[in-house]
Amino acid sequence: MRTLDEAQRRIEAYIQFYNQNRPHRKLNKLTPVYYRRQLAAWGLFSMSTE
């Protein structure tokens, strides 16, 4: 990494990957996005932002 901006972009990309695409052991090895969708399909989680 040569610049602070490049480092910041890489860190933000990793945070997004970690929070949205990486399977989590505590979520039964599902990604957080898939886990939320599964809960919403069962009526246990609302996908709305209200």
C-alpha distance matrix in Angstrom:
0.0 3.7 5.9 7.9 9.1 6.3 6.1 9.9 10.4 9.1 11.2 14.0 14.1 14.5 17.1 18.9 19.0 20.2 22.8 24.1 23.6 23.3 26.8 27.9 30.5 32.4 32.8 34.5 31.3 31.2 28.3 28.8 29.5 32.1 33.6 34.2 35.7 37.9 39.1 39.9 41.9 43.9 44.4 42.7 39.8 39.9 37.1 38.3 36.6 40.0
3.7 0.0 3.8 7.1 8.6 6.9 7.8 11.0 11.8 11.6 13.7 16.1 16.6 17.5 19.8 21.5 21.9 23.3 25.7 26.9 26.6 26.6 30.2 31.3 34.0 35.7 36.1 37.9 34.8 34.5 31.4 31.8 32.3 35.0 36.6 36.9 38.4 40.8 41.9 42.4 44.6 46.7 47.0 45.3 42.3 42.1 39.3 40.1 38.3 41.6
5.9 3.8 0.0 3.8 5.3 5.3 6.4 8.7 10.0 10.9 12.5 14.4 15.6 16.9 18.6 20.2 21.3 22.7 24.5 25.9 26.2 26.5 30.1 31.0 33.8 35.2 35.5 37.6 34.7 34.1 30.9 30.8 31.2 34.2 35.7 35.7 37.3 39.9 40.7 41.0 43.3 45.5 45.5 43.8 40.6 40.2 37.4 38.0 35.9 39.0
7.9 7.1 3.8 0.0 3.8 5.5 5.1 6.1 8.6 9.9 10.5 12.2 14.2 15.3 16.4 18.3 19.9 20.9 22.4 24.1 24.8 25.1 28.7 29.2 32.1 33.1 33.5 35.9 33.2 32.5 29.3 28.8 29.4 32.6 33.7 33.5 35.3 38.0 38.5 38.8 41.4 43.4 43.2 41.3 38.1 37.7 35.0 35.5 33.2 36.2
9.1 8.6 5.3 3.8 0.0 3.8 5.4 5.0 6.2 8.7 9.9 10.5 12.2 14.3 15.3 16.5 18.3 19.8 21.0 22.3 23.1 23.9 27.6 28.5 31.6 32.6 32.6 35.0 32.3 31.2 27.8 27.3 27.4 30.6 32.1 31.6 33.2 36.0 36.7 36.7 39.2 41.4 41.2 39.6 36.2 35.6 32.7 33.0 30.8 33.9
6.3 6.9 5.3 5.5 3.8 0.0 3.8 5.4 5.1 6.2 8.6 9.9 10.6 12.4 14.3 15.4 16.5 18.3 20.0 21.0 21.2 21.9 25.6 26.8 29.9 31.3 31.2 33.3 30.4 29.5 26.1 26.1 26.3 29.3 30.9 30.9 32.3 34.9 35.9 36.2 38.4 40.6 40.8 39.2 36.0 35.6 32.7 33.4 31.6 34.9
6.1 7.8 6.4 5.1 5.4 3.8 0.0 3.8 5.5 5.2 6.2 8.6 9.9 10.6 12.3 14.3 15.3 16.3 18.3 19.9 20.2 20.3 23.9 24.6 27.5 28.8 29.1 31.3 28.5 27.9 24.7 24.6 25.3 28.3 29.5 29.7 31.4 33.9 34.7 35.2 37.5 39.5 39.7 37.8 34.7 34.7 32.0 32.9 31.0 34.3
9.9 11.0 8.7 6.1 5.0 5.4 3.8 0.0 3.8 5.5 5.1 6.1 8.5 9.9 10.5 12.3 14.1 15.2 16.4 18.0 19.0 19.6 23.2 23.7 26.8 27.7 27.8 30.3 27.7 26.8 23.4 22.8 23.3 26.5 27.7 27.4 29.2 31.9 32.4 32.7 35.3 37.3 37.1 35.3 32.1 31.7 29.1 29.7 27.6 30.8
10.4 11.8 10.0 8.6 6.2 5.1 5.5 3.8 0.0 3.8 5.5 5.2 6.1 8.6 9.9 10.6 12.2 14.1 15.4 16.3 16.9 18.0 21.7 22.9 26.2 27.3 26.9 29.3 26.5 25.2 21.7 21.4 21.4 24.6 26.1 25.9 27.3 30.1 31.0 31.1 33.4 35.7 35.7 34.2 30.9 30.5 27.6 28.3 26.5 29.9
9.1 11.6 10.9 9.9 8.7 6.2 5.2 5.5 3.8 0.0 3.8 5.5 5.1 6.2 8.6 9.9 10.5 12.1 14.2 15.3 15.3 15.7 19.4 20.6 23.7 25.2 25.0 27.1 24.1 23.3 20.1 20.2 20.7 23.5 25.0 25.3 26.8 29.2 30.3 30.9 33.0 35.1 35.5 33.8 30.8 30.8 28.0 29.3 27.8 31.3
11.2 13.7 12.5 10.5 9.9 8.6 6.2 5.1 5.5 3.8 0.0 3.8 5.4 5.1 6.2 8.6 9.8 10.4 12.2 14.1 14.7 14.7 18.3 18.8 21.8 22.9 23.1 25.4 22.8 22.1 18.9 18.6 19.5 22.5 23.5 23.7 25.7 28.0 28.6 29.4 31.8 33.6 33.8 31.8 28.8 29.0 26.5 27.8 26.1 29.4
14.0 16.1 14.4 12.2 10.5 9.9 8.6 6.1 5.2 5.5 3.8 0.0 3.8 5.4 5.1 6.2 8.6 9.8 10.5 12.0 13.3 14.2 17.8 18.4 21.8 22.5 22.2 24.8 22.4 21.0 17.5 16.8 17.2 20.5 21.6 21.3 23.1 25.8 26.4 26.7 29.2 31.2 31.2 29.4 26.2 26.1 23.4 24.4 22.7 26.1
14.1 16.6 15.6 14.2 12.2 10.6 9.9 8.5 6.1 5.1 5.4 3.8 0.0 3.8 5.5 5.2 6.2 8.6 10.0 10.5 10.9 12.0 15.8 17.2 20.7 21.9 21.2 23.4 20.6 19.2 15.7 15.7 15.8 18.7 20.4 20.5 21.8 24.4 25.5 25.9 28.0 30.2 30.6 29.1 26.1 26.0 23.1 24.5 23.3 27.0
14.5 17.5 16.9 15.3 14.3 12.4 10.6 9.9 8.6 6.2 5.1 5.4 3.8 0.0 3.8 5.4 4.9 6.0 8.5 9.8 9.8 9.8 13.4 14.4 17.7 19.1 18.9 20.9 18.1 17.3 14.1 14.4 15.3 18.0 19.2 19.8 21.6 23.6 24.7 25.6 27.7 29.5 30.1 28.3 25.6 26.1 23.6 25.4 24.3 27.9
17.1 19.8 18.6 16.4 15.3 14.3 12.3 10.5 9.9 8.6 6.2 5.1 5.5 3.8 0.0 3.8 5.4 5.0 6.0 8.3 9.7 9.9 13.2 13.5 16.8 17.5 17.3 19.9 17.6 16.5 13.2 12.5 13.7 16.7 17.4 17.6 19.8 22.0 22.5 23.4 25.8 27.5 27.7 25.7 22.8 23.3 21.0 22.6 21.3 24.7
18.9 21.5 20.2 18.3 16.5 15.4 14.3 12.3 10.6 9.9 8.6 6.2 5.2 5.4 3.8 0.0 3.8 5.5 5.2 5.8 7.5 9.1 12.5 13.6 17.2 17.9 16.8 19.4 17.0 15.2 11.6 10.9 11.0 14.3 15.6 15.5 17.1 19.7 20.5 21.0 23.3 25.3 25.5 24.0 20.9 21.1 18.4 20.1 19.1 22.7
19.0 21.9 21.3 19.9 18.3 16.5 15.3 14.1 12.2 10.5 9.8 8.6 6.2 4.9 5.4 3.8 0.0 3.8 5.6 5.4 4.9 6.0 9.7 11.5 15.1 16.4 15.4 17.4 14.5 13.1 9.7 10.2 10.7 13.2 14.7 15.6 17.0 19.0 20.4 21.3 23.1 25.1 25.9 24.3 21.7 22.3 19.8 22.0 21.5 25.2
20.2 23.3 22.7 20.9 19.8 18.3 16.3 15.2 14.1 12.1 10.4 9.8 8.6 6.0 5.0 5.5 3.8 0.0 3.8 5.8 6.0 5.0 8.2 8.7 12.2 13.3 12.9 15.2 12.6 11.8 8.8 8.9 10.7 13.1 13.7 14.8 16.9 18.5 19.4 20.8 22.8 24.3 25.1 23.1 20.7 21.8 19.8 22.2 21.6 25.1
22.8 25.7 24.5 22.4 21.0 20.0 18.3 16.4 15.4 14.2 12.2 10.5 10.0 8.5 6.0 5.2 5.6 3.8 0.0 3.8 6.4 6.8 9.0 9.1 12.7 12.8 11.9 14.7 12.9 11.3 7.9 6.5 8.2 11.2 11.5 11.8 14.2 16.1 16.6 17.7 20.1 21.6 22.0 20.0 17.3 18.2 16.2 18.5 17.9 21.3
24.1 26.9 25.9 24.1 22.3 21.0 19.9 18.0 16.3 15.3 14.1 12.0 10.5 9.8 8.3 5.8 5.4 5.8 3.8 0.0 3.8 6.2 8.5 9.8 13.6 14.0 12.1 14.5 12.5 10.0 6.2 5.5 5.5 8.5 9.9 10.3 11.8 14.0 15.2 15.9 17.9 19.9 20.5 19.1 16.4 17.1 14.7 17.2 17.2 20.8
23.6 26.6 26.2 24.8 23.1 21.2 20.2 19.0 16.9 15.3 14.7 13.3 10.9 9.8 9.7 7.5 4.9 6.0 6.4 3.8 0.0 3.8 6.5 9.1 12.7 14.1 12.2 13.7 10.9 8.8 5.3 7.0 7.1 8.7 10.7 12.1 13.0 14.7 16.6 17.7 19.0 21.0 22.3 21.0 18.8 19.8 17.4 20.2 20.6 24.2
23.3 26.6 26.5 25.1 23.9 21.9 20.3 19.6 18.0 15.7 14.7 14.2 12.0 9.8 9.9 9.1 6.0 5.0 6.8 6.2 3.8 0.0 3.8 6.3 9.7 11.7 10.6 11.8 8.6 7.8 5.4 7.6 9.4 10.3 11.4 13.5 15.0 15.9 17.6 19.4 20.6 22.1 23.6 21.9 20.1 21.6 19.7 22.7 23.0 26.5
26.8 30.2 30.1 28.7 27.6 25.6 23.9 23.2 21.7 19.4 18.3 17.8 15.8 13.4 13.2 12.5 9.7 8.2 9.0 8.5 6.5 3.8 0.0 3.8 6.6 8.9 7.6 8.1 4.8 4.7 4.2 7.2 9.5 9.3 9.5 12.5 14.0 14.0 15.7 18.1 19.0 20.0 21.9 20.2 18.9 21.0 19.7 23.0 23.7 27.0
27.9 31.3 31.0 29.2 28.5 26.8 24.6 23.7 22.9 20.6 18.8 18.4 17.2 14.4 13.5 13.6 11.5 8.7 9.1 9.8 9.1 6.3 3.8 0.0 3.8 5.5 5.3 6.8 4.8 5.8 6.1 7.3 10.7 10.8 9.7 12.5 14.8 14.5 15.3 18.1 19.5 19.8 21.5 19.2 18.1 20.6 19.8 23.0 23.5 26.5
30.5 34.0 33.8 32.1 31.6 29.9 27.5 26.8 26.2 23.7 21.8 21.8 20.7 17.7 16.8 17.2 15.1 12.2 12.7 13.6 12.7 9.7 6.6 3.8 0.0 3.8 5.4 5.3 4.6 7.4 9.2 10.5 13.9 13.3 11.6 14.7 17.0 15.8 16.5 19.8 20.8 20.6 22.5 20.0 19.7 22.6 22.3 25.6 26.2 29.0
32.4 35.7 35.2 33.1 32.6 31.3 28.8 27.7 27.3 25.2 22.9 22.5 21.9 19.1 17.5 17.9 16.4 13.3 12.8 14.0 14.1 11.7 8.9 5.5 3.8 0.0 3.8 5.5 6.9 8.5 10.0 9.9 13.5 13.2 10.5 13.1 15.9 14.7 14.5 17.9 19.4 18.7 20.2 17.3 17.1 20.2 20.4 23.6 24.2 26.6
32.8 36.1 35.5 33.5 32.6 31.2 29.1 27.8 26.9 25.0 23.1 22.2 21.2 18.9 17.3 16.8 15.4 12.9 11.9 12.1 12.2 10.6 7.6 5.3 5.4 3.8 0.0 3.8 5.4 5.4 7.3 7.3 10.5 9.6 6.9 9.8 12.3 11.0 11.2 14.5 15.8 15.4 17.2 14.7 14.4 17.4 17.4 20.9 21.8 24.4
34.5 37.9 37.6 35.9 35.0 33.3 31.3 30.3 29.3 27.1 25.4 24.8 23.4 20.9 19.9 19.4 17.4 15.2 14.7 14.5 13.7 11.8 8.1 6.8 5.3 5.5 3.8 0.0 3.8 5.5 8.8 10.1 12.7 10.9 8.8 12.3 13.9 11.9 12.8 16.3 16.7 16.2 18.6 16.5 16.8 20.0 20.1 23.7 25.0 27.6
31.3 34.8 34.7 33.2 32.3 30.4 28.5 27.7 26.5 24.1 22.8 22.4 20.6 18.1 17.6 17.0 14.5 12.6 12.9 12.5 10.9 8.6 4.8 4.8 4.6 6.9 5.4 3.8 0.0 3.8 6.7 9.2 11.7 10.1 9.2 12.9 14.2 12.9 14.6 17.6 18.0 18.2 20.7 18.8 18.5 21.3 20.7 24.3 25.4 28.3
31.2 34.5 34.1 32.5 31.2 29.5 27.9 26.8 25.2 23.3 22.1 21.0 19.2 17.3 16.5 15.2 13.1 11.8 11.3 10.0 8.8 7.8 4.7 5.8 7.4 8.5 5.4 5.5 3.8 0.0 3.8 6.3 8.2 6.3 5.9 9.6 10.6 9.8 11.7 14.4 14.9 15.6 17.9 16.4 15.7 18.1 17.2 20.9 22.2 25.2
28.3 31.4 30.9 29.3 27.8 26.1 24.7 23.4 21.7 20.1 18.9 17.5 15.7 14.1 13.2 11.6 9.7 8.8 7.9 6.2 5.3 5.4 4.2 6.1 9.2 10.0 7.3 8.8 6.7 3.8 0.0 3.8 5.4 5.3 6.1 8.7 9.9 10.5 12.3 14.2 15.3 16.7 18.4 16.9 15.3 17.2 15.6 19.0 19.9 23.2
28.8 31.8 30.8 28.8 27.3 26.1 24.6 22.8 21.4 20.2 18.6 16.8 15.7 14.4 12.5 10.9 10.2 8.9 6.5 5.5 7.0 7.6 7.2 7.3 10.5 9.9 7.3 10.1 9.2 6.3 3.8 0.0 3.8 5.5 5.0 6.1 8.6 9.8 10.5 12.2 14.2 15.4 16.4 14.5 12.5 14.2 12.7 16.0 16.6 19.8
29.5 32.3 31.2 29.4 27.4 26.3 25.3 23.3 21.4 20.7 19.5 17.2 15.8 15.3 13.7 11.0 10.7 10.7 8.2 5.5 7.1 9.4 9.5 10.7 13.9 13.5 10.5 12.7 11.7 8.2 5.4 3.8 0.0 3.8 5.4 5.3 6.3 8.7 10.0 10.6 12.4 14.5 15.3 14.3 11.9 12.8 10.6 13.8 14.9 18.3
32.1 35.0 34.2 32.6 30.6 29.3 28.3 26.5 24.6 23.5 22.5 20.5 18.7 18.0 16.7 14.3 13.2 13.1 11.2 8.5 8.7 10.3 9.3 10.8 13.3 13.2 9.6 10.9 10.1 6.3 5.3 5.5 3.8 0.0 3.8 5.5 5.0 6.1 8.6 9.8 10.4 12.5 14.2 13.5 12.0 13.5 11.9 15.5 17.3 20.4
33.6 36.6 35.7 33.7 32.1 30.9 29.5 27.7 26.1 25.0 23.5 21.6 20.4 19.2 17.4 15.6 14.7 13.7 11.5 9.9 10.7 11.4 9.5 9.7 11.6 10.5 6.9 8.8 9.2 5.9 6.1 5.0 5.4 3.8 0.0 3.8 5.4 5.1 6.3 8.6 9.9 10.8 12.4 10.9 9.8 12.2 11.6 15.3 17.0 19.7
34.2 36.9 35.7 33.5 31.6 30.9 29.7 27.4 25.9 25.3 23.7 21.3 20.5 19.8 17.6 15.5 15.6 14.8 11.8 10.3 12.1 13.5 12.5 12.5 14.7 13.1 9.8 12.3 12.9 9.6 8.7 6.1 5.3 5.5 3.8 0.0 3.8 5.4 5.1 6.1 8.6 9.9 10.4 9.0 6.8 8.6 7.8 11.5 13.2 15.9
35.7 38.4 37.3 35.3 33.2 32.3 31.4 29.2 27.3 26.8 25.7 23.1 21.8 21.6 19.8 17.1 17.0 16.9 14.2 11.8 13.0 15.0 14.0 14.8 17.0 15.9 12.3 13.9 14.2 10.6 9.9 8.6 6.3 5.0 5.4 3.8 0.0 3.8 5.4 5.0 6.1 8.7 9.7 9.7 8.1 9.1 7.8 11.6 14.1 16.7
37.9 40.8 39.9 38.0 36.0 34.9 33.9 31.9 30.1 29.2 28.0 25.8 24.4 23.6 22.0 19.7 19.0 18.5 16.1 14.0 14.7 15.9 14.0 14.5 15.8 14.7 11.0 11.9 12.9 9.8 10.5 9.8 8.7 6.1 5.1 5.4 3.8 0.0 3.8 5.4 5.1 6.4 8.7 8.7 8.5 10.7 10.6 14.4 17.0 19.2
39.1 41.9 40.7 38.5 36.7 35.9 34.7 32.4 31.0 30.3 28.6 26.4 25.5 24.7 22.5 20.5 20.4 19.4 16.6 15.2 16.6 17.6 15.7 15.3 16.5 14.5 11.2 12.8 14.6 11.7 12.3 10.5 10.0 8.6 6.3 5.1 5.4 3.8 0.0 3.8 5.4 5.1 6.2 5.0 5.2 8.2 9.3 12.8 15.3 17.0
39.9 42.4 41.0 38.8 36.7 36.2 35.2 32.7 31.1 30.9 29.4 26.7 25.9 25.6 23.4 21.0 21.3 20.8 17.7 15.9 17.7 19.4 18.1 18.1 19.8 17.9 14.5 16.3 17.6 14.4 14.2 12.2 10.6 9.8 8.6 6.1 5.0 5.4 3.8 0.0 3.8 5.3 4.9 5.5 4.5 5.7 6.5 9.9 12.9 14.5
41.9 44.6 43.3 41.4 39.2 38.4 37.5 35.3 33.4 33.0 31.8 29.2 28.0 27.7 25.8 23.3 23.1 22.8 20.1 17.9 19.0 20.6 19.0 19.5 20.8 19.4 15.8 16.7 18.0 14.9 15.3 14.2 12.4 10.4 9.9 8.6 6.1 5.1 5.4 3.8 0.0 3.8 5.4 7.6 8.0 9.2 9.7 12.9 16.2 17.7
43.9 46.7 45.5 43.4 41.4 40.6 39.5 37.3 35.7 35.1 33.6 31.2 30.2 29.5 27.5 25.3 25.1 24.3 21.6 19.9 21.0 22.1 20.0 19.8 20.6 18.7 15.4 16.2 18.2 15.6 16.7 15.4 14.5 12.5 10.8 9.9 8.7 6.4 5.1 5.3 3.8 0.0 3.8 5.5 7.7 9.9 11.7 14.7 17.8 18.8
44.4 47.0 45.5 43.2 41.2 40.8 39.7 37.1 35.7 35.5 33.8 31.2 30.6 30.1 27.7 25.5 25.9 25.1 22.0 20.5 22.3 23.6 21.9 21.5 22.5 20.2 17.2 18.6 20.7 17.9 18.4 16.4 15.3 14.2 12.4 10.4 9.7 8.7 6.2 4.9 5.4 3.8 0.0 3.8 5.7 7.2 9.8 12.1 15.2 15.7
42.7 45.3 43.8 41.3 39.6 39.2 37.8 35.3 34.2 33.8 31.8 29.4 29.1 28.3 25.7 24.0 24.3 23.1 20.0 19.1 21.0 21.9 20.2 19.2 20.0 17.3 14.7 16.5 18.8 16.4 16.9 14.5 14.3 13.5 10.9 9.0 9.7 8.7 5.0 5.5 7.6 5.5 3.8 0.0 3.8 6.9 9.9 12.4 14.8 15.4
39.8 42.3 40.6 38.1 36.2 36.0 34.7 32.1 30.9 30.8 28.8 26.2 26.1 25.6 22.8 20.9 21.7 20.7 17.3 16.4 18.8 20.1 18.9 18.1 19.7 17.1 14.4 16.8 18.5 15.7 15.3 12.5 11.9 12.0 9.8 6.8 8.1 8.5 5.2 4.5 8.0 7.7 5.7 3.8 0.0 3.8 6.4 9.1 11.2 12.3
39.9 42.1 40.2 37.7 35.6 35.6 34.7 31.7 30.5 30.8 29.0 26.1 26.0 26.1 23.3 21.1 22.3 21.8 18.2 17.1 19.8 21.6 21.0 20.6 22.6 20.2 17.4 20.0 21.3 18.1 17.2 14.2 12.8 13.5 12.2 8.6 9.1 10.7 8.2 5.7 9.2 9.9 7.2 6.9 3.8 0.0 3.8 5.5 8.1 9.0
37.1 39.3 37.4 35.0 32.7 32.7 32.0 29.1 27.6 28.0 26.5 23.4 23.1 23.6 21.0 18.4 19.8 19.8 16.2 14.7 17.4 19.7 19.7 19.8 22.3 20.4 17.4 20.1 20.7 17.2 15.6 12.7 10.6 11.9 11.6 7.8 7.8 10.6 9.3 6.5 9.7 11.7 9.8 9.9 6.4 3.8 0.0 3.8 6.6 9.0
38.3 40.1 38.0 35.5 33.0 33.4 32.9 29.7 28.3 29.3 27.8 24.4 24.5 25.4 22.6 20.1 22.0 22.2 18.5 17.2 20.2 22.7 23.0 23.0 25.6 23.6 20.9 23.7 24.3 20.9 19.0 16.0 13.8 15.5 15.3 11.5 11.6 14.4 12.8 9.9 12.9 14.7 12.1 12.4 9.1 5.5 3.8 0.0 3.8 5.6
36.6 38.3 35.9 33.2 30.8 31.6 31.0 27.6 26.5 27.8 26.1 22.7 23.3 24.3 21.3 19.1 21.5 21.6 17.9 17.2 20.6 23.0 23.7 23.5 26.2 24.2 21.8 25.0 25.4 22.2 19.9 16.6 14.9 17.3 17.0 13.2 14.1 17.0 15.3 12.9 16.2 17.8 15.2 14.8 11.2 8.1 6.6 3.8 0.0 3.8
40.0 41.6 39.0 36.2 33.9 34.9 34.3 30.8 29.9 31.3 29.4 26.1 27.0 27.9 24.7 22.7 25.2 25.1 21.3 20.8 24.2 26.5 27.0 26.5 29.0 26.6 24.4 27.6 28.3 25.2 23.2 19.8 18.3 20.4 19.7 15.9 16.7 19.2 17.0 14.5 17.7 18.8 15.7 15.4 12.3 9.0 9.0 5.6 3.8 0.0
